[in-house]
Amino acid sequence: MGIKIEFNPELALRNIEEYKHGKRKIEECIPENLEAGKIYPFLKSEQRGYWLTGEVPLIETKGNGVWSRPKASVKILKVCHFMENEQIYTKGEYQVLEVFNDDKIHFECTDRTGARY
């Protein structure tokens, strides 16, 4: 027997339309008007591990490994695991450092572009 945990190098949330159509909770989605400097809550199913000492990409997921390019650079501020109805969840907060509104490459693996020498 072991402990099942998934380690995520990015924060992957759903499109806000999923919330508007009643398919997801708002914390599971990327806010409609992401703003640099603001702090937002997030919610993910399952037990997940995130990097807390640096910035990570915020990406949009459609599920089953279908992801967008980074929408923003964020810093995950806090993470909490909990159970509800026999299901494990991960919730927390992230702060938006920069919003990306172009198709440029902003991350190389887990580093911001230009951070590696």
MDTraj code that builds the backbone (N, CA, C; nanometers):
import mdtraj as md
import numpy as np

residues = "MET GLY ILE LYS ILE GLU PHE ASN PRO GLU LEU ALA LEU ARG ASN ILE GLU GLU TYR LYS HIS GLY LYS ARG LYS ILE GLU GLU CYS ILE PRO GLU ASN LEU GLU ALA GLY LYS ILE TYR PRO PHE LEU LYS SER GLU GLN ARG GLY TYR TRP LEU THR GLY GLU VAL PRO LEU ILE GLU THR LYS GLY ASN GLY VAL TRP SER ARG PRO LYS ALA SER VAL LYS ILE LEU LYS VAL CYS HIS PHE MET GLU ASN GLU GLN ILE TYR THR LYS GLY GLU TYR GLN VAL LEU GLU VAL PHE ASN ASP ASP LYS ILE HIS PHE GLU CYS THR ASP ARG THR GLY ALA ARG TYR".split()
xyz = np.array([
    [0.0844, -0.1174, 0.0000],
    [0.0000, 0.0000, 0.0000],
    [0.0890, 0.1238, 0.0000],
    [0.0506, 0.2245, -0.0723],
    [0.1293, 0.3465, -0.0788],
    [0.0400, 0.4685, -0.0757],
    [0.1030, 0.5825, -0.0845],
    [0.0309, 0.7094, -0.0876],
    [0.0357, 0.7609, -0.2298],
    [-0.0799, 0.7798, -0.2907],
    [-0.0863, 0.8281, -0.4277],
    [-0.0831, 0.9807, -0.4266],
    [0.0196, 1.0382, -0.4905],
    [0.0316, 1.1835, -0.5027],
    [0.0885, 1.2145, -0.6405],
    [0.0395, 1.3201, -0.7001],
    [0.0874, 1.3635, -0.8306],
    [0.1646, 1.4937, -0.8123],
    [0.2835, 1.5014, -0.8708],
    [0.3636, 1.6235, -0.8643],
    [0.3443, 1.7006, -0.9941],
    [0.3058, 1.8263, -0.9822],
    [0.2761, 1.9088, -1.0981],
    [0.3744, 2.0252, -1.1093],
    [0.4460, 2.0368, -1.2223],
    [0.5391, 2.1487, -1.2418],
    [0.4692, 2.2766, -1.2873],
    [0.3373, 2.2690, -1.3069],
    [0.2592, 2.3846, -1.3467],
    [0.1245, 2.3792, -1.2750],
    [0.0512, 2.4891, -1.2795],
    [-0.0846, 2.4909, -1.2273],
    [-0.1776, 2.4885, -1.3473],
    [-0.2507, 2.3795, -1.3636],
    [-0.3393, 2.3605, -1.4784],
    [-0.4847, 2.3741, -1.4337],
    [-0.5518, 2.4766, -1.4843],
    [-0.6920, 2.5007, -1.4519],
    [-0.7754, 2.5021, -1.5797],
    [-0.9052, 2.4967, -1.5635],
    [-0.9978, 2.4911, -1.6771],
    [-1.0370, 2.6308, -1.7252],
    [-1.0954, 2.6345, -1.8441],
    [-1.1480, 2.7578, -1.9000],
    [-1.2686, 2.8022, -1.8171],
    [-1.2856, 2.9312, -1.7980],
    [-1.3939, 2.9868, -1.7164],
    [-1.5322, 2.9477, -1.7688],
    [-1.5426, 2.9132, -1.8958],
    [-1.6710, 2.8706, -1.9531],
    [-1.7238, 2.7455, -1.8840],
    [-1.6335, 2.6612, -1.8328],
    [-1.6769, 2.5404, -1.7614],
    [-1.7543, 2.5782, -1.6352],
    [-1.7133, 2.6854, -1.5685],
    [-1.7855, 2.7355, -1.4519],
    [-1.9193, 2.7960, -1.4949],
    [-1.9166, 2.8748, -1.5998],
    [-2.0383, 2.9420, -1.6457],
    [-2.1463, 2.8424, -1.6886],
    [-2.1034, 2.7245, -1.7353],
    [-2.1989, 2.6209, -1.7766],
    [-2.2292, 2.5208, -1.6647],
    [-2.1816, 2.5508, -1.5423],
    [-2.2131, 2.4669, -1.4279],
    [-2.1385, 2.3352, -1.4211],
    [-2.0307, 2.3219, -1.4982],
    [-1.9544, 2.1963, -1.5007],
    [-1.8437, 2.1916, -1.3962],
    [-1.7965, 2.3085, -1.3508],
    [-1.6849, 2.3181, -1.2569],
    [-1.7109, 2.4258, -1.1532],
    [-1.6390, 2.4154, -1.0418],
    [-1.6405, 2.5228, -0.9430],
    [-1.5503, 2.6345, -0.9944],
    [-1.5754, 2.7562, -0.9514],
    [-1.4986, 2.8706, -1.0010],
    [-1.3495, 2.8573, -0.9695],
    [-1.3160, 2.7945, -0.8549],
    [-1.1757, 2.7773, -0.8155],
    [-1.1005, 2.6791, -0.9057],
    [-1.1740, 2.6021, -0.9867],
    [-1.1125, 2.5071, -1.0791],
    [-1.0790, 2.5718, -1.2137],
    [-1.1141, 2.6997, -1.2292],
    [-1.1015, 2.7674, -1.3585],
    [-1.0106, 2.8899, -1.3524],
    [-0.9560, 2.9243, -1.4685],
    [-0.8759, 3.0464, -1.4814],
    [-0.9720, 3.1648, -1.4794],
    [-0.9495, 3.2620, -1.3926],
    [-1.0384, 3.3787, -1.3870],
    [-1.0486, 3.4488, -1.5227],
    [-1.1639, 3.5076, -1.5460],
    [-1.1893, 3.5738, -1.6738],
    [-1.0930, 3.6898, -1.6985],
    [-1.0678, 3.7695, -1.5966],
    [-0.9793, 3.8852, -1.6095],
    [-0.8607, 3.8691, -1.5161],
    [-0.7655, 3.7855, -1.5548],
    [-0.6448, 3.7650, -1.4737],
    [-0.5685, 3.8963, -1.4609],
    [-0.5264, 3.9286, -1.3408],
    [-0.4518, 4.0523, -1.3191],
    [-0.3229, 4.0246, -1.2430],
    [-0.2125, 4.0801, -1.2925],
    [-0.0843, 4.0679, -1.2228],
    [-0.0958, 4.1302, -1.0849],
    [-0.0390, 4.0627, -0.9864],
    [-0.0405, 4.1106, -0.8492],
    [-0.1551, 4.0558, -0.7659],
    [-0.2626, 4.0119, -0.8298],
    [-0.3783, 3.9612, -0.7555],
    [-0.3568, 3.8173, -0.7099],
    [-0.4258, 3.7811, -0.6029],
    [-0.4204, 3.6461, -0.5470],
    [-0.5551, 3.5789, -0.5724],
    [-0.5495, 3.4559, -0.6212],
    [-0.6690, 3.3799, -0.6552],
    [-0.6653, 3.2432, -0.5876],
    [-0.7827, 3.1865, -0.5568],
    [-0.7869, 3.0503, -0.5032],
    [-0.7856, 2.9488, -0.6181],
    [-0.7415, 2.8263, -0.5876],
    [-0.7525, 2.7181, -0.6855],
    [-0.7976, 2.5910, -0.6154],
    [-0.8536, 2.4999, -0.6944],
    [-0.9005, 2.3712, -0.6450],
    [-0.8724, 2.2660, -0.7505],
    [-0.8116, 2.1555, -0.7073],
    [-0.7817, 2.0429, -0.7964],
    [-0.8273, 1.9142, -0.7293],
    [-0.8728, 1.8180, -0.8078],
    [-0.9038, 1.6868, -0.7526],
    [-0.7724, 1.6129, -0.7290],
    [-0.7735, 1.5196, -0.6389],
    [-0.6591, 1.4353, -0.6048],
    [-0.5559, 1.5110, -0.5208],
    [-0.4601, 1.4362, -0.4714],
    [-0.3535, 1.4923, -0.3878],
    [-0.2378, 1.5313, -0.4789],
    [-0.2006, 1.6583, -0.4750],
    [-0.0993, 1.7110, -0.5671],
    [0.0098, 1.7850, -0.4920],
    [0.1289, 1.7767, -0.5479],
    [0.2436, 1.8478, -0.4941],
    [0.2862, 1.9555, -0.5919],
    [0.3087, 2.0756, -0.5412],
    [0.3497, 2.1892, -0.6241],
    [0.4783, 2.2490, -0.5702],
    [0.5541, 2.3130, -0.6583],
    [0.6759, 2.3826, -0.6206],
    [0.6358, 2.5167, -0.5614],
    [0.6792, 2.5453, -0.4404],
    [0.6375, 2.6660, -0.3700],
    [0.7450, 2.7739, -0.3622],
    [0.8662, 2.7458, -0.4063],
    [0.9743, 2.8429, -0.3881],
    [1.0076, 2.9242, -0.5127],
    [0.9267, 2.9153, -0.6148],
    [0.9535, 2.9918, -0.7360],
    [0.8283, 3.0064, -0.8194],
    [0.8433, 3.0628, -0.9370],
    [0.7272, 3.0817, -1.0235],
    [0.7047, 2.9595, -1.1108],
    [0.5783, 2.9355, -1.1424],
    [0.5389, 2.8233, -1.2287],
    [0.4404, 2.8757, -1.3323],
    [0.4289, 2.8063, -1.4449],
    [0.3320, 2.8502, -1.5445],
    [0.1889, 2.8147, -1.5046],
    [0.0964, 2.9044, -1.5332],
    [-0.0460, 2.8777, -1.5231],
    [-0.0921, 2.8419, -1.6633],
    [-0.1444, 2.7209, -1.6794],
    [-0.1893, 2.6773, -1.8104],
    [-0.3363, 2.6393, -1.8062],
    [-0.3981, 2.6382, -1.9225],
    [-0.5369, 2.5951, -1.9329],
    [-0.5366, 2.4494, -1.9766],
    [-0.6155, 2.3671, -1.9076],
    [-0.6269, 2.2265, -1.9450],
    [-0.7681, 2.1951, -1.9918],
    [-0.7761, 2.1081, -2.0906],
    [-0.9049, 2.0559, -2.1357],
    [-0.9226, 1.9135, -2.0850],
    [-0.8240, 1.8653, -2.0092],
    [-0.8268, 1.7288, -1.9584],
    [-0.7541, 1.6342, -2.0510],
    [-0.7185, 1.5166, -1.9994],
    [-0.6524, 1.4122, -2.0781],
    [-0.5242, 1.4590, -2.1456],
    [-0.4479, 1.5455, -2.0782],
    [-0.3189, 1.5886, -2.1308],
    [-0.3257, 1.6929, -2.2408],
    [-0.4389, 1.7573, -2.2600],
    [-0.4521, 1.8630, -2.3605],
    [-0.4365, 1.9962, -2.2879],
    [-0.3221, 2.0642, -2.3114],
    [-0.2877, 2.1866, -2.2403],
    [-0.2561, 2.2998, -2.3360],
    [-0.2725, 2.4212, -2.2872],
    [-0.2365, 2.5411, -2.3627],
    [-0.0911, 2.5786, -2.3332],
    [-0.0414, 2.6765, -2.4039],
    [0.0837, 2.7406, -2.3651],
    [0.0545, 2.8180, -2.2372],
    [0.1571, 2.8567, -2.1617],
    [0.1328, 2.9321, -2.0377],
    [0.0515, 3.0591, -2.0612],
    [-0.0490, 3.0778, -1.9759],
    [-0.1330, 3.1979, -1.9786],
    [-0.0748, 3.3062, -1.8874],
    [0.0034, 3.2615, -1.7862],
    [0.0604, 3.3547, -1.6894],
    [0.1722, 3.2852, -1.6128],
    [0.2512, 3.3660, -1.5449],
    [0.3486, 3.3169, -1.4488],
    [0.2891, 3.3417, -1.3119],
    [0.2889, 3.2366, -1.2262],
    [0.2281, 3.2501, -1.0941],
    [0.3208, 3.1950, -0.9874],
    [0.2968, 3.2379, -0.8650],
    [0.3644, 3.1837, -0.7480],
    [0.2574, 3.1219, -0.6606],
    [0.2714, 2.9938, -0.6319],
    [0.1755, 2.9263, -0.5452],
    [0.2106, 2.9608, -0.4016],
    [0.1155, 3.0196, -0.3311],
    [0.1388, 3.0711, -0.1965],
    [0.1062, 2.9708, -0.0872],
    [0.0014, 2.8924, -0.1075],
    [-0.0349, 2.7928, -0.0064],
    [-0.1102, 2.6783, -0.0710],
    [-0.0956, 2.5609, -0.0074],
    [-0.1582, 2.4385, -0.0560],
    [-0.2107, 2.3606, 0.0640],
    [-0.3284, 2.3016, 0.0488],
    [-0.3888, 2.2217, 0.1551],
    [-0.4575, 2.1006, 0.0916],
    [-0.4377, 1.9846, 0.1492],
    [-0.5064, 1.8643, 0.1042],
    [-0.6210, 1.8355, 0.1998],
    [-0.7349, 1.7913, 0.1457],
    [-0.8488, 1.7591, 0.2311],
    [-0.9359, 1.6539, 0.1638],
    [-1.0232, 1.5946, 0.2434],
    [-1.1162, 1.4951, 0.1908],
    [-1.2586, 1.5474, 0.2021],
    [-1.3357, 1.5175, 0.0972],
    [-1.4776, 1.5515, 0.0952],
    [-1.5495, 1.4400, 0.0215],
    [-1.6479, 1.3789, 0.0855],
    [-1.7219, 1.2669, 0.0260],
    [-1.6294, 1.1556, -0.0231],
    [-1.5314, 1.1217, 0.0606],
    [-1.4360, 1.0132, 0.0318],
    [-1.3453, 1.0436, -0.0883],
    [-1.3401, 1.1678, -0.1326],
    [-1.2551, 1.2100, -0.2441],
    [-1.1484, 1.3060, -0.1913],
    [-1.0229, 1.2888, -0.2350],
    [-0.9144, 1.3784, -0.1946],
    [-0.9076, 1.4959, -0.2911],
    [-0.8867, 1.6151, -0.2342],
    [-0.8719, 1.7380, -0.3126],
    [-0.7491, 1.8150, -0.2650],
    [-0.7006, 1.9017, -0.3538],
    [-0.5941, 1.9957, -0.3206],
    [-0.6480, 2.1353, -0.3485],
    [-0.6378, 2.2237, -0.2491],
    [-0.6794, 2.3619, -0.2702],
    [-0.5653, 2.4523, -0.2263],
    [-0.5705, 2.5754, -0.2718],
    [-0.4665, 2.6689, -0.2330],
    [-0.4898, 2.8056, -0.2922],
    [-0.3836, 2.8845, -0.2902],
    [-0.3867, 3.0199, -0.3458],
    [-0.2627, 3.0422, -0.4309],
    [-0.2792, 3.1207, -0.5362],
    [-0.1659, 3.1596, -0.6198],
    [-0.1731, 3.3088, -0.6483],
    [-0.0551, 3.3687, -0.6649],
    [-0.0465, 3.5099, -0.7007],
    [0.0039, 3.5197, -0.8441],
    [-0.0626, 3.5996, -0.9233],
    [-0.0221, 3.6204, -1.0623],
    [0.0947, 3.7170, -1.0653],
    [0.2062, 3.6739, -1.1245],
    [0.3241, 3.7596, -1.1370],
    [0.3228, 3.8371, -1.2684],
    [0.2819, 3.7675, -1.3762],
    [0.2751, 3.8320, -1.5078],
    [0.1745, 3.7569, -1.5934],
    [0.0930, 3.8303, -1.6677],
    [-0.0039, 3.7717, -1.7598],
    [0.0565, 3.7754, -1.8992],
    [0.0427, 3.6653, -1.9740],
    [0.0971, 3.6571, -2.1095],
    [-0.0175, 3.6714, -2.2106],
    [-0.0062, 3.7697, -2.2970],
    [-0.1077, 3.7937, -2.3996],
    [-0.0495, 3.7807, -2.5392],
    [0.0462, 3.6893, -2.5543],
    [0.1092, 3.6695, -2.6844],
    [0.1438, 3.5214, -2.6998],
    [0.2038, 3.4870, -2.8122],
    [0.2398, 3.3477, -2.8395],
    [0.3879, 3.3192, -2.8165],
    [0.4590, 3.4111, -2.7512],
    [0.6009, 3.3903, -2.7246],
    [0.6200, 3.2768, -2.6257],
    [0.7395, 3.2204, -2.6250],
    [0.7743, 3.1170, -2.5287],
    [0.8235, 3.1868, -2.4023],
    [0.7578, 3.1608, -2.2891],
    [0.7897, 3.2273, -2.1634],
    [0.8560, 3.1364, -2.0611],
    [0.8515, 3.0046, -2.0839],
    [0.9138, 2.9081, -1.9934],
    [0.9930, 2.8067, -2.0736],
    [1.1096, 2.7655, -2.0178],
    [1.1886, 2.6543, -2.0692],
    [1.1912, 2.5517, -1.9568],
    [1.1190, 2.4426, -1.9754],
    [1.0957, 2.3459, -1.8673],
    [1.0281, 2.4189, -1.7532],
    [1.0916, 2.4270, -1.6379],
    [1.0284, 2.4948, -1.5237],
    [1.0871, 2.6331, -1.4989],
    [1.1751, 2.6800, -1.5871],
    [1.2389, 2.8100, -1.5687],
    [1.1795, 2.9136, -1.6657],
    [1.1729, 3.0378, -1.6212],
    [1.1357, 3.1458, -1.7117],
    [1.2417, 3.1577, -1.8195],
    [1.2016, 3.1885, -1.9396],
    [1.2940, 3.2060, -2.0521],
    [1.4003, 3.3084, -2.0137],
    [1.5269, 3.2760, -2.0382],
    [1.6366, 3.3647, -2.0072],
    [1.6952, 3.3433, -1.8694],
    [1.6330, 3.2588, -1.7874],
    [1.6841, 3.2359, -1.6506],
    [1.8024, 3.1415, -1.6502],
    [1.8105, 3.0557, -1.7498],
    [1.9237, 2.9610, -1.7570],
    [2.0415, 3.0260, -1.8270],
    [2.1595, 2.9937, -1.7811],
    [2.2800, 3.0525, -1.8408],
    [2.3529, 2.9527, -1.9243],
])
top = md.Topology()
chain = top.add_chain()
for i, resn in enumerate(residues, 1):
    res = top.add_residue(resn, chain, resSeq=i)
    for name in ("N", "CA", "C"):
        top.add_atom(name, md.element.get_by_symbol(name[0]), res)
traj = md.Trajectory(xyz[None], top)
